[in-house]
Amino acid sequence: MSAQTAPPTAMALLSRVPLFSSLDAGHLRTVVRSGKERDYPSGGEIVKVGDRGIGFYLVLTGGVEVRRESEVLARLGPGEFFGEMALFDDQPRTADVVAVRPTRCLVLSPWEFWSTVGKDPVVLRALLRETVRRLRGPHGSLSE
């Protein structure tokens, strides 16, 4: 019987996110510690269109769909993320995000983000670069 490989840690997954990939291990550890891990059952609503955004979500395990009305805008799995706009403002969500199987996410609130790494120009530059990339994407919109 072969040994199973352990799933990547939150820190390993966060290090692959363009928003945070330029951070050193110390910054990454601080960001992960400031977040909260949350579990969602299959079919569980993670965010709802119109609700106030409470943070950035990194999918650790499982999978989600980003939906607007009946259209699936994106399917996201481990290492992928949504909700980055909520790090900037508390505007209403522009899409629903639903777990399509049991899912665990690292959730980072804006107040934790800004108090943890918001003053670091490397972090700010990476965040802006990824936001612009996503705005220029094929659908011209962010994931939420």
MARTORZA-838126 format. One record per residue: z, y, x of N, C-alpha, C in turn; residue in one letter. Coordinates in Angstrom, 2 decimals. Layout:
N
R      n_Z      n_Y      n_X     ca_Z     ca_Y     ca_X      c_Z      c_Y      c_X  res
R        Z        Y        X        Z        Y        X        Z        Y        X    A
...
END
This chain:
144
R      n_Z      n_Y      n_X     ca_Z     ca_Y     ca_X      c_Z      c_Y      c_X  res
R     0.00    -1.18     0.85     0.00     0.00     0.00     0.00     1.23     0.89    M
R    -0.87     2.19     0.63    -0.95     3.38     1.46     0.03     4.45     0.98    S
R     0.50     5.22     1.91     1.43     6.30     1.58     0.67     7.43     0.90    A
R     1.30     7.99    -0.12     0.67     9.12    -0.80     0.94    10.39    -0.01    Q
R    -0.03    11.28    -0.05     0.12    12.56     0.61     0.90    13.49    -0.30    T
R     1.86    14.18     0.27     2.65    15.13    -0.52     1.76    16.31    -0.92    A
R     1.95    16.86    -2.12     1.15    18.02    -2.53     1.49    19.21    -1.63    P
R     0.54    20.12    -1.45     0.81    21.29    -0.63     1.99    22.09    -1.19    P
R     2.73    22.71    -0.31     3.85    23.54    -0.73     3.35    24.87    -1.28    T
R     4.24    25.57    -1.98     3.89    26.89    -2.50     3.46    27.81    -1.37    A
R     4.14    27.73    -0.23     3.80    28.58     0.90     2.40    28.25     1.43    M
R     2.08    26.96     1.53     0.75    26.55     2.00    -0.34    27.03     1.05    A
R    -0.11    26.90    -0.25    -1.10    27.35    -1.22    -1.23    28.87    -1.19    L
R    -0.11    29.57    -1.11    -0.15    31.04    -1.08    -0.90    31.53     0.16    L
R    -0.77    30.82     1.26    -1.45    31.24     2.49    -2.96    31.17     2.37    S
R    -3.47    30.40     1.40    -4.92    30.27     1.18    -5.45    31.29     0.18    R
R    -4.55    32.01    -0.49    -4.96    33.02    -1.45    -5.41    34.26    -0.67    V
R    -6.64    34.74    -0.90    -7.12    35.89    -0.14    -6.16    37.09    -0.15    P
R    -5.45    37.26    -1.24    -4.50    38.37    -1.32    -3.43    38.29    -0.25    L
R    -3.08    37.07     0.16    -1.96    36.86     1.07    -2.33    36.14     2.37    F
R    -3.58    35.76     2.53    -3.97    34.92     3.68    -3.78    35.59     5.03    S
R    -3.71    36.90     5.08    -3.53    37.58     6.37    -2.05    37.76     6.72    S
R    -1.15    37.30     5.86     0.28    37.44     6.14     0.76    36.37     7.10    L
R     1.74    36.73     7.91     2.33    35.73     8.80     3.31    34.87     8.00    D
R     3.80    33.81     8.64     4.68    32.86     7.96     5.93    33.53     7.40    A
R     6.48    34.49     8.10     7.68    35.19     7.62     7.43    35.94     6.33    G
R     6.31    36.68     6.27     5.97    37.38     5.03     5.72    36.40     3.89    H
R     4.99    35.34     4.17     4.70    34.34     3.14     5.99    33.73     2.59    L
R     6.90    33.39     3.48     8.18    32.81     3.07     8.93    33.78     2.17    R
R     8.93    35.06     2.53     9.61    36.08     1.74     8.99    36.20     0.35    T
R     7.67    36.18     0.28     6.98    36.28    -1.00     7.32    35.07    -1.87    V
R     7.26    33.86    -1.31     7.56    32.65    -2.08     9.00    32.68    -2.58    V
R     9.93    33.08    -1.74    11.34    33.13    -2.15    11.58    34.15    -3.26    R
R    10.77    35.21    -3.30    10.96    36.23    -4.33    10.35    35.83    -5.66    S
R     9.50    34.79    -5.65     8.89    34.32    -6.89     9.74    33.27    -7.57    G
R     9.34    32.90    -8.75    10.01    31.86    -9.53     8.98    30.80    -9.89    K
R     9.35    29.54    -9.73     8.47    28.45   -10.17     8.75    28.16   -11.64    E
R     7.66    28.04   -12.41     7.79    27.76   -13.84     6.86    26.62   -14.23    R
R     7.35    25.78   -15.14     6.57    24.64   -15.62     6.05    24.93   -17.02    D
R     4.81    24.47   -17.29     4.17    24.63   -18.59     3.61    23.28   -19.02    Y
R     3.86    22.88   -20.27     3.31    21.61   -20.75     1.82    21.75   -21.03    P
R     1.14    20.61   -21.11    -0.27    20.63   -21.50    -0.40    21.31   -22.85    S
R    -1.30    22.26   -22.95    -1.48    23.03   -24.18    -0.57    24.25   -24.25    G
R     0.34    24.39   -23.29     1.27    25.51   -23.29     0.59    26.82   -22.94    G
R     0.93    27.84   -23.69     0.39    29.17   -23.45     1.17    29.83   -22.32    E
R     0.46    30.27   -21.30     1.10    30.91   -20.16     1.11    32.43   -20.35    I
R    -0.05    32.97   -20.67    -0.13    34.38   -21.05    -1.02    34.50   -22.27    V
R    -0.78    35.54   -23.04    -1.52    35.74   -24.29    -2.16    37.12   -24.27    K
R    -3.42    37.15   -24.70    -4.13    38.42   -24.77    -3.31    39.43   -25.57    V
R    -3.22    40.63   -25.07    -2.47    41.69   -25.74    -1.03    41.82   -25.28    G
R    -0.46    40.74   -24.70     0.92    40.83   -24.19     0.96    41.67   -22.92    D
R     2.11    42.25   -22.66     2.32    43.03   -21.44     2.30    42.06   -20.25    R
R     1.59    42.43   -19.20     1.53    41.59   -18.01     2.84    41.60   -17.25    G
R     3.35    40.41   -16.93     4.62    40.37   -16.20     4.46    39.88   -14.77    I
R     3.25    39.56   -14.35     3.13    39.16   -12.97     1.90    38.39   -12.57    G
R     1.92    38.02   -11.30     0.90    37.25   -10.62     1.29    35.77   -10.72    F
R     0.34    34.91   -11.01     0.59    33.48   -11.15    -0.27    32.72   -10.13    Y
R     0.35    31.83    -9.39    -0.34    30.93    -8.48    -0.15    29.53    -9.03    L
R    -1.26    28.84    -9.32    -1.18    27.48    -9.84    -0.79    26.56    -8.68    V
R     0.36    25.90    -8.81     0.84    24.97    -7.79     0.39    23.55    -8.06    L
R     0.48    23.12    -9.32     0.02    21.80    -9.75    -0.56    21.95   -11.15    T
R    -1.40    20.99   -11.53    -1.96    21.02   -12.88    -3.23    21.84   -12.94    G
R    -3.46    22.45   -14.09    -4.66    23.25   -14.29    -4.56    24.11   -15.52    G
R    -5.29    25.21   -15.52    -5.28    26.16   -16.63    -6.71    26.58   -16.97    V
R    -6.85    27.09   -18.18    -8.10    27.73   -18.58    -7.79    29.18   -18.93    E
R    -8.68    30.06   -18.49    -8.63    31.47   -18.86    -9.63    31.62   -20.00    V
R    -9.15    32.10   -21.16    -9.98    32.16   -22.36    -9.96    33.55   -22.98    R
R   -11.09    33.92   -23.53   -11.17    35.12   -24.36   -11.86    34.70   -25.65    R
R   -11.10    34.78   -26.73   -11.53    34.24   -28.03   -11.82    32.76   -27.83    E
R   -13.02    32.29   -28.13   -13.30    30.86   -27.98   -14.03    30.55   -26.66    S
R   -14.28    31.55   -25.84   -15.02    31.35   -24.59   -14.06    31.06   -23.42    E
R   -14.38    30.01   -22.67   -13.64    29.70   -21.45   -14.26    30.52   -20.32    V
R   -13.46    31.45   -19.76   -13.95    32.31   -18.69   -13.81    31.65   -17.33    L
R   -12.77    30.84   -17.16   -12.54    30.19   -15.87   -11.62    29.00   -16.06    A
R   -11.76    28.03   -15.17   -10.84    26.90   -15.06   -10.23    26.99   -13.67    R
R    -8.92    26.99   -13.61    -8.22    27.17   -12.34    -7.31    26.00   -12.06    L
R    -7.25    25.60   -10.80    -6.40    24.50   -10.38    -5.49    24.92    -9.24    G
R    -4.84    23.94    -8.62    -3.90    24.25    -7.54    -4.52    25.15    -6.46    P
R    -3.76    26.18    -6.10    -4.21    27.14    -5.10    -4.95    28.33    -5.67    G
R    -5.31    28.26    -6.95    -6.00    29.38    -7.58    -4.98    30.22    -8.35    E
R    -5.36    31.42    -8.70    -4.39    32.37    -9.23    -4.99    33.25   -10.30    F
R    -4.11    33.94   -11.03    -4.50    34.92   -12.03    -3.35    35.90   -12.20    F
R    -3.62    37.01   -12.86    -2.59    37.99   -13.16    -2.37    39.05   -12.11    G
R    -3.26    39.13   -11.12    -3.05    40.11   -10.06    -3.06    41.55   -10.56    E
R    -3.75    41.82   -11.67    -3.76    43.18   -12.20    -2.37    43.62   -12.63    M
R    -1.54    42.68   -13.06    -0.18    43.01   -13.49     0.69    43.48   -12.33    A
R     0.24    43.25   -11.09     0.98    43.79    -9.96     0.82    45.31    -9.88    L
R    -0.21    45.83   -10.51    -0.49    47.27   -10.46    -0.03    48.05   -11.67    F
R    -0.07    47.41   -12.83     0.34    48.13   -14.04     0.86    47.13   -15.08    D
R     1.37    47.66   -16.16     1.90    46.77   -17.21     1.03    46.82   -18.46    D
R    -0.27    46.96   -18.23    -1.22    46.98   -19.34    -1.30    45.61   -20.00    Q
R    -1.73    45.59   -21.24    -1.84    44.31   -21.96    -2.81    43.34   -21.28    P
R    -2.52    42.07   -21.40    -3.40    41.02   -20.87    -4.73    41.07   -21.59    R
R    -5.80    40.78   -20.85    -7.14    40.85   -21.42    -7.70    39.46   -21.78    T
R    -6.91    38.42   -21.55    -7.34    37.06   -21.88    -6.11    36.18   -22.06    A
R    -6.33    35.04   -22.69    -5.29    34.02   -22.79    -5.41    33.10   -21.59    D
R    -4.28    32.56   -21.12    -4.30    31.51   -20.10    -3.45    30.38   -20.64    V
R    -4.06    29.19   -20.70    -3.43    28.02   -21.31    -3.45    26.86   -20.32    V
R    -2.32    26.16   -20.20    -2.27    24.96   -19.36    -3.09    23.87   -20.03    A
R    -3.98    23.24   -19.29    -4.79    22.16   -19.85    -4.24    20.79   -19.47    V
R    -3.22    20.77   -18.66    -2.43    19.59   -18.32    -1.08    20.12   -17.82    R
R    -0.07    19.28   -17.68     1.21    19.80   -17.19     0.99    20.60   -15.91    P
R     1.53    21.80   -15.88     1.23    22.76   -14.81     2.49    23.43   -14.31    T
R     2.54    23.63   -13.01     3.63    24.42   -12.39     2.98    25.61   -11.69    R
R     3.55    26.80   -11.92     3.05    28.02   -11.30     4.17    28.73   -10.55    C
R     3.81    29.40    -9.47     4.70    30.35    -8.82     4.39    31.69    -9.46    L
R     5.41    32.32   -10.02     5.23    33.60   -10.72     5.89    34.70    -9.90    V
R     5.12    35.73    -9.60     5.62    36.86    -8.81     5.54    38.11    -9.67    L
R     6.70    38.70    -9.94     6.74    39.91   -10.76     6.36    41.13    -9.91    S
R     5.86    42.18   -10.54     5.46    43.37    -9.77     6.63    43.99    -9.01    P
R     7.80    44.03    -9.64     8.93    44.66    -8.95     9.32    43.87    -7.71    W
R     9.26    42.54    -7.76     9.55    41.73    -6.59     8.45    41.89    -5.53    E
R     7.22    41.89    -5.98     6.10    42.04    -5.04     6.23    43.34    -4.26    F
R     6.36    44.45    -4.97     6.39    45.76    -4.30     7.63    45.92    -3.42    W
R     8.75    45.39    -3.84     9.94    45.51    -3.01     9.88    44.58    -1.80    S
R     9.11    43.49    -1.91     9.04    42.51    -0.83     8.00    42.89     0.22    T
R     6.76    43.13    -0.21     5.68    43.34     0.76     4.80    44.55     0.45    V
R     5.12    45.30    -0.55     4.26    46.39    -0.99     4.08    47.53    -0.02    G
R     4.92    47.63     0.97     4.81    48.71     1.94     4.01    48.32     3.18    K
R     3.54    47.09     3.21     2.81    46.58     4.37     1.32    46.84     4.18    D
R     0.69    47.65     5.06    -0.73    47.97     4.88    -1.65    46.76     4.95    P
R    -1.28    45.73     5.68    -2.10    44.51     5.74    -2.15    43.85     4.37    V
R    -1.01    43.79     3.70    -0.94    43.20     2.36    -1.75    44.05     1.38    V
R    -1.58    45.34     1.42    -2.29    46.22     0.50    -3.80    46.14     0.69    L
R    -4.25    46.10     1.93    -5.69    46.01     2.21    -6.25    44.68     1.68    R
R    -5.54    43.58     1.91    -6.00    42.28     1.43    -6.05    42.24    -0.09    A
R    -5.06    42.82    -0.75    -5.01    42.86    -2.21    -6.19    43.65    -2.77    L
R    -6.47    44.80    -2.18    -7.60    45.61    -2.64    -8.94    44.91    -2.39    L
R    -9.09    44.28    -1.24   -10.34    43.59    -0.92   -10.63    42.49    -1.94    R
R    -9.63    41.69    -2.28    -9.83    40.60    -3.24   -10.08    41.14    -4.64    E
R    -9.41    42.19    -5.03    -9.62    42.79    -6.35   -11.06    43.28    -6.48    T
R   -11.56    43.96    -5.48   -12.94    44.46    -5.50   -13.92    43.28    -5.54    V
R   -13.67    42.25    -4.74   -14.55    41.08    -4.74   -14.65    40.47    -6.13    R
R   -13.52    40.37    -6.81   -13.52    39.77    -8.14   -14.19    40.67    -9.16    R
R   -14.04    41.98    -9.03   -14.72    42.90    -9.93   -16.24    42.82    -9.77    L
R   -16.69    42.54    -8.58   -18.12    42.43    -8.31   -18.67    41.05    -8.61    R
R   -17.82    40.13    -9.02   -18.22    38.75    -9.29   -19.27    38.66   -10.38    G
R   -19.71    37.44   -10.67   -20.82    37.23   -11.61   -20.54    37.74   -13.02    P
R   -19.29    37.80   -13.43   -18.98    38.26   -14.78   -18.50    39.70   -14.79    H
R   -18.29    40.29   -13.61   -17.87    41.67   -13.54   -16.49    41.93   -14.10    G
R   -15.64    40.91   -14.07   -14.28    41.12   -14.59   -13.30    40.25   -13.81    S
R   -12.06    40.62   -13.88   -11.01    39.84   -13.24   -10.66    38.65   -14.11    L
R    -9.86    37.78   -13.56    -9.57    36.52   -14.25    -8.76    36.69   -15.51    S
R    -7.96    37.71   -15.64    -7.18    37.83   -16.86    -7.84    38.82   -17.72    E
END
